[in-house]
Amino acid sequence: MGGTIRGPRPSGAAATWPPKGTVMTPTAHTGTRNEGGTVVVGVDGSDRSRLALKWAADEARRRGSTLGVLYAQLHPPEHPPAWYDPGDSEAPPGRAVVDDAVGLAATRHPSLPVNGEVVEWPAALVLTSVSRDADLLVVGARGVGGFKELLLGSVSDQCIQYAHCPVAVVHGESEDPTYESAEPLVVVGIDGSPGSGRALRWALGEARIRSAAVEAVFAWHYPALHTGMTGPTDKYRTAADQVVDSATSWAAEWGPDVSFHASARGEATVPALIGASEGADLLVVGSHGRGGFHDALLGSAAHQAARHATCPVVVVRPRIDEEDEEEERANLWTGTVAASGTTGPGPAAVDR
């Protein structure tokens, strides 16, 4: 079992993680490493992170993956385990959060390989950094907040925007929720874009793992009268049919053994996706890249779905080009320091 990893606070917007020479070592480990990739989950000891941990452990078991449990923060956790007594333990509280999470995962799935790590660094920076080598990043839902949260962004918002792998945002109300239904269903949003193509392919692969059906939803509605855009309604219907037909064709190629149905709904995107995913095991949406201040304030379809859906939501992120990484890190740091209350310019951008 290794120690806590520490690093100096970044001094500027372009600061990166981890510092050169830093090696992440596990604070806890059970089982042997699997060859089925890695599922990483961020924990902080809160109820929502425990829900995310349980979902991540179940997902890692289904995939035959190793589960990576990560606590990252510059300050001590607000929710240390009930059994933790700082007066009787030499371990820092962050270590206790990870040890407790590793124990919970091992109890849930005794044969599941689990690694635990503690990093004293902003959570969003750490999670997005480790996502480079992860197959799936899992975070808990923060819930619906007010103006400040929409402006600054939570850790899950930052991960949806900047992660290098698909991001699962886990919702749930009960202490030990069951996410697998008698008739498993994965809902995926489609719109004919490359982002929705990635989401569709990922959803089909996930459905195969879960022995689930896939329902693809294309949401559209007529332009508002004040926009000045008019035209025959059959053109909109034709375009919708083309998106549905294209998705059906790709599904036959990418997932010929998966039960698949696609449809178009005449309503706004987010209400359509949330309505279609009620009772589903999973909602999958694509990510289209970076947006600006307006998107950070109002939120994209992916962010809105992640905030308001009643089931877990997976946002399928594109891989970021090497030449764009420095700019991505700088933008992420700007949002991280703003959200933490320290000095730093502007809100972080979110995708659209």
N, C-alpha and C positions, 0 to 999 in steps of 0.2 A: 504494500500500500504506500503510495507516494504522498507528497505533501501538497499544500496549497500553492497554486501558481500565482505569483504576483508580478505586476509590471508597473512602470511609472505612468502617471496620468498623461494622456496625450497633451501636447502643448499647443497644437494648432489644428485647423480643420482637416488637414491632409494626413493626420496621424493614422497609423495602421496597426492592426493586430494580427498575429502576435509580434512582440518586439523581436528583432533578430537575435537568434541564439536561444530563444525560449523554447523549451520542449514540454509539451503537455504530457503529464504522467498521471496514471489512474490513481484515484483515492480508494477505489473499491473494485473488486472483480469477482464474478462467479462464473463457473462453466468454462468452456473452451470456445475460442473464436470460431464463428461460422463462416462459410464461404459465400453466403447469400447476401452480402452487402451489409450496410449499417443504417439503422434507424436512430436518429439523435433526437432526444427530447429535452427541452429546457424545463427546469424545475426551480421553484422558489419556496416550497413548503406550504403554499396556499392550497385551498380546496380545488381551485381550477387547475393547478399544476398537477395535483394528484389524479384528477380525471384524465389529463393529457398523458400522464405517465402510464396509467392503466391501458388507455387506448393504444399508446405506442408499444407497450409490451405485447399486447394482443397482435398488433400489426407485425411486429418483428417475429413473433412465433409463426404467424401465417407465412411469412416470406422466407423463413429460415435464416434470418438476419441476426447480427449482433446488435444489442440495444446499448446505445451510448447515453448516459444520464449526465446532464451538465448543469451545474449551478454557476452562474456568472453574475457578478455585481461588484460595485465599488464599495458597498456598505454592507453591514451584517444583515441577514435576512430578517424580515418582519414576522415570519411564521416558522420559527424553529420547531422541531418535533416536541411533542408534549413530554417525552421522556428526557429531553436534553436539559442538563443542569450545568451551567457554565462554571459553577463553583466546584463541581466534582469531575469535570472533564478538561483534559488538556487540549482537546480538539476544538477548533473554531466552530461557531454555529453553522457556517456554510458547509463545512465538512459533515456536520450532523444531518443537515438536510439531504445531502447526497447519500450518506450511508442509510438513512431511513428509506429513501426512494429505491435504492438498490435492493434493500431487504424486501420491500413491498413487491418489486418486480420479480424477485427470486421466489417469493412465496406464491405469487400468481402463476408463474411458469418456472418450475424448479430447474428444468433443463436448458433454459434460455441463457445464453452468454450475455453478461451485463458488465459494462465498464462504467465507472463513475469518476467524474472530474470536477474540481473546484477551480475557478479562475477569477481572480480579482481584477475585473475589467468590465466595461459596460456590456450588458447582456446582448444587445442587438449586434454589436460589433463581433462578439465572440461567436454567437450563433450563426451569423452569416458567414464568418470565416470558416468554421468547421463544416458548413454546408458544402464547401468545395469537394469534400471527400465523402459526403453522405448521399444515400439514395433517397432519404426522406427526412425532413425536419419537422418536428411536432412541437406545437406550443399551445398553451391554454387560452381560451377566449377571455378577453378582458371584460367584455360586455359593452353595453351601449353607454357612452359617456356624453358629456356636454361639449361646449364649444372648445374648451381648452384641450380636451383629448383629441378632438378632430383636427385641431390646428397642429398640435405637437406630435401626435402619433404614439401609439403604444409599441411595446416590443413586437407584438404580433404584426402590427402594421409595417414596421421596419423590415421584418423578415419577409413578409409578402412582397415588399418592394425590391429587396436587395439580395435575397438568398440565391444560391447557385444550384438549387435542386428544388423539387416540389415541396411545398409547405402545407402541413395539415394544421388547421385551427380547430380545436376540439371544444364542442359545446356539450352541456349536460347539466341536469338538475339533481339527479339522485347521487348518493354516495358511491354506489357501485353500478353504474348504468350498463345495460346490455345493448350494444350497438348492432348486433346481428339479428335480423328478423327471420321469421319462418320462411319468407320468400325474399332473399337478399336482393336489394336494388341499389344500383349506382346511377345517379342522375348527373348528366354532364351538359354544360351550356355550350352551344355551337353558334357561330355567326359567319363561317366561311373564311375567317382569318387564319394566319399561321398559328397564332396563339391558341385558337380553339381546336385546330388540328392536333397540336401537341396534347391538349387536354383530352380530346377524344381518344387518342392512342393510349394515353396513360390510363384512362377510365376503363378501356377494354382489357388492358393488362391486369388492372386491379380486380375487375369483375371475374376474370379467369381464376385468380387466386382465391376469391371468395365464393366461387360457384354462384355468381350473381348475374342478374339481367342488367342491361344498360338501357336507360331511357335518355335520349338526346333531345334537348329543347332549344328551339330557335325562337326568341321573342322579338316581336316587331310591332310597331304601331304607326299609324299615319302621322305625318308631320303636323305640328300644331298650326292652326290657321295663321297666327301672327308671323310665322317664319316666311310666308310668301311662297312656300314650296307646294305646288299642286301638280296633279297629273292623274291619269287613269288609275283607278284602284287595282286593276288587274295586273299592272306592272309590279306593284308591291307584292302581290300574291305570287306572281311568277318568280320573283327574286327569292321569296321565302321557300318556294317549292324547290328551287335550284339548290339552296343551302341544304335542305333536308335530303334531297336525292344524292347530293355529293357525299354527305355524311354516311348515308346508308351504303354507298358504294365503297367508301374507305373502310367502314366497319366490316364489310364482307371480306376485305383483304386482310385487315389487321387482327380481326377477331372472329374468324369463321365459326368457331365453336361457342360463341357467346350469344345468348338471346338478346336481340337488339331491336329497338323501336325508336324512330325519330319523328318529331312533330313540330309544327309551327304554332305559336300562340300569339294572338293579337293583343298584346299588352306590354307594358314596360319590362325591361330585362330583369331587374332585381325581383319585383313581385312575382314574375313568372317562374323564376328559378326557385325562389323560396317556397312558392306554392307547390311546385312539382316535386320538391324534395321533402315535403312533409311526410314523415313515416319512412323515408329512405334511410339506407345505411350510410350514404355518403353523397355529397355534392361536389362535383369537380368543375372548376372553371379555369380558363386560360389567363395568362398575363401578357399584356401587349407592350410592356416596356415602361419608360419613364414619363412622368408628367411634371407639371409645375405647381405653383402655389395654389391655383384654383382647384386642381385635383386633390392636393393635400387637404384642403378645407372641406370639399364636398365628398370626396371619396369616389373611387372607381367602382365598377360592378363587382370586381373581385373583393375589394375591401368591404363594400356594403353587404355582400353575401356572407363574408366571413364574420361580420358583426351581427347579422340578424338571422341567419339560418338556425334552425333547431337541431340540425344534425352536424356532424363533423364536415368541414369544408377543406378540400385540397385545392390549392392554387398552384398550377403547374407553371413553374418559372422557366424561362429560356436560359440557356447558358450564356454568361456574359463574356464578351470578347476580351482578350488580355489587354488590348489597348484602351479599353474603357474602364479597367478596374480602378485605376487611381482616382478618376472622377467619381466613380461609384462610392469608393471609400470616403472621399471628401464630403460628398453629399450626405452619406450616412452619418458621419461623425457630427456634422452640423445639426442634424435632427436629434442625435443622441444627447448631445450636451444641452440642447434646448429643452428636451423632455426631462432631463435630470435636474433642471433648475440652475445649472452652472452657466457661465458666460459663454456665448456662442451665437453666431448669426442665424436668423431665419429658421423656418420649419423645414422638415425633410420633404422631399418630393415623393409622391406615391404614383403607382402606375395607372395606366388607363387602358 
